[in-house]
Amino acid sequence: MIHNIDADFWAELAQIQAESIGWQPLEPGVYLHVSDENATEVLVVGMPQAGAAVLLVV
């Protein structure tokens, strides 16, 4: 299997950027941000990619 080093670099950079502002990775491309541990509701948002869906829960 041949890896695209450039694509791997940009994917890792995006992950580092997301984690640096408090987003916790759940799986590749999926992150969770906890702003208030005592909150009574959950807001789930995402950045859609071609063919992907975004789930918003309030």
N, C-alpha and C positions, 0 to 999 in steps of 0.2 A: 504494500500500500504506500503510495507516494503522498506525502503531506504537502500542502501549499503553505510554505513558511510565512508568506506575507499574510494570508488569511488567518493563520494561527496567531500571528503577532497582533493583528487588529482585534481579534476576538479576545485575546488575553488583556489587551489594553482596555477594551470596553468593560471587562469584568473588574479590573483594578479600579477604574473610574467609578463604577457603580458602588463597589464596596467602600471606596474612600468617602462617600457621602452617606453611608449608613445603610445601604441596601444589602441584604443577606441573600446569597445565592441558594436557591432551592434545587435547581437542576440547570443544565445549560440553557441560557436565555431566559430563565425564570427567576425573579427576585422578589423579596419581601422586605418592606420597610416598616418598622415599628416606631411610631412617633410618640405614642402614649400607651404604656402597658396597662393602664386602667380604663382604656376606651371601651365603650359598649357596642361599637360597630366596627366593621372591617371594610376598608375601601381597597379594592384590588384593581390595579390598572396595568397596562402594558403597552409597549410599542409594537404595533403589528408589523409583521413581515408579509411579503406576498404569500397569499394562501393561508395565513394564520388568522386566528380569531382573538379578540380581546374580551375578557370577562370583567365586568364591573359589578361589584357586590357592595351594597350600602346597607 
